[in-house]
Amino acid sequence: MGKRSNADAGFLEFVWIWNRRHQHETPAVHRRIARWLEARGAAGENRLLLMAFRGCGKSTLIGLWCAWLLARRPETRILVLAADQPLAVKMVASVRRIVERHPLCRHLLPDAAETWASDRFTVARDGALRDPSMLAQGIGGNVTGSRAEVIVCDDVEVAGNCDTPGKRAELRERLAEAEFILVPGGTILFVGTPHCEDSLYRHPKEEGAFLRGYRRLAVPVVNAAGHSAWPERFPRDVVASLRDRVGPLQFQRQMLLRPVAAGAARLDPAAIVRYAEEPDYREAQGRGVLTLLGRRLVSGGAFWDPAYGRPGSGDASVLAATYADGEGHHFLHRLAYLTHDPAAAEDPATQQCRRVAEILRETLLPAVRVETNGLGRFLPALLRRELSRAGVACTVIEHASVRAKEDRILAALEPALAARRLHAHESVFRTPFAGEMAEWRPGAAGVRDDALDAVAGCLLAEPVRLVRGARPVASPPWRGS
């Protein structure tokens, strides 16, 4: 019997050897994806889409797939396109490490590594091809003149490049260039999850589907029967906890792979836990302790979304003040719609700064963020002056928002409401806040959202806190002495 060559190893075997070498198991979900990739190649299908839930390890598998392709045919040229250059480089660097360490890739190591960088490398191969064996490029880079047998579009759709029709059109235009880079008979593989309603990965039967004609495999974290695709890592309780933390919208998109519309999101004020108590501040052994509803508060802050504050007109100038405990609960304790008296001697900005200082004194908050986009540019200095005059020890942080307002509101409020971790003082319900929340819809014109934006600013400034479980109780020892 002749000696078995590297080209004889199937992809699943290639993955198994790599995992075995690193003392890892090969879970069923990885075996499923590996078999699918190998079967598509054997069938000559060269337009592929792999959608798998976040945390599935699909990028690791695709890195192994690229190394396997090179091991079988060293003359293969692979181009990795990603949303930005660092993400593409991460994939290429991962494949390079696999090539250096996998037992079935030893024949790929060149005697003299002329091109062996993290963003491109060339394996030992016959011929004098101009392009490297593997090249990383951001979707916005210049790939004109490149040629490749395989193009991997790894997470080319992300939240920042698909949130407007113009950005989505530009993304599609750039991806269309891939067809001119690919050699005849080459393969294009898209790997990703949907980030918007009009996603690249929409079902091919839908009007305007970009990847019509692509063979696709979708692996959601749970199937229609509710069974986990990776029960060892994503059991039922972990999936439920994740859904609570990220909110229904992002869970459906990133974990269930459904390109649902942002407009489907609803912010229900009935999901807010209402309370009437005030915080209790005490000092013990030289340290202050602030509690609310029997919970010790570990952090807090305020967010001011300023406006002119002209009574009855224009945008509202809103200050939100929140606390947080160690279990991830947020307490919206004060929400002030700031106005000014046109007949007063002080200017409107000074009047609002004084009111903010009063609230910060009452709430004992250590920091306040002031949105400096537009009108708020000069307010931090005025607020520091008024805080100093009032003797309030509070840090003023200048904050410039770069995300779209509706994205900020959804990212902050939807997970907190879904998990019922947002509490609000009864005084908050005497403001227009609950009405704003009930009427608000993503993309709707003319709706009030100033208070929602201020509350979102508070919540997004807080770190994500994981619930601490009870320490497991050990069973009595059974080992003999």
Secondary structure, DSSP 8 states (H G I E B T S, - for coil): -----GGGS-HHHHHHHHHHHTT----HHHHHHHHHHHHHHHTT--EEEEEE-TTS-HHHHHHHHHHHHHHH-TT--EEEEESSHHHHHHHHHHHHHHHHH-GGGGGG--SS-SSB-SSEE--S-SS--SS-SEEEEETTS--TT--EEEEEEES---GGGSSSHHHHHHHHHHHHTHHHHEEEEEEEEEE----STT-TT--TTSTT-TTTT-EEEEE-SB-TTS-BSSTTTS-HHHHHHHHHHH-HHHHHHHTS-----GGG----GGGSEEE----EEEEETTEEEEEETTEEEEEEEEEEE-----TTSSS-EEEEEEEEETTS-EEEEEEEEE---TTSSS-HHHHHHHHHHHHHHHHT-SEEEEE-SGGGGGHHHHHHHHHHHHT---EEEEE---S-HHHHHHHHHHHHHHTT-EEEEGGGGGSTHHHHHHH--TT-SS---HHHHHHHHHHHHS-------------------
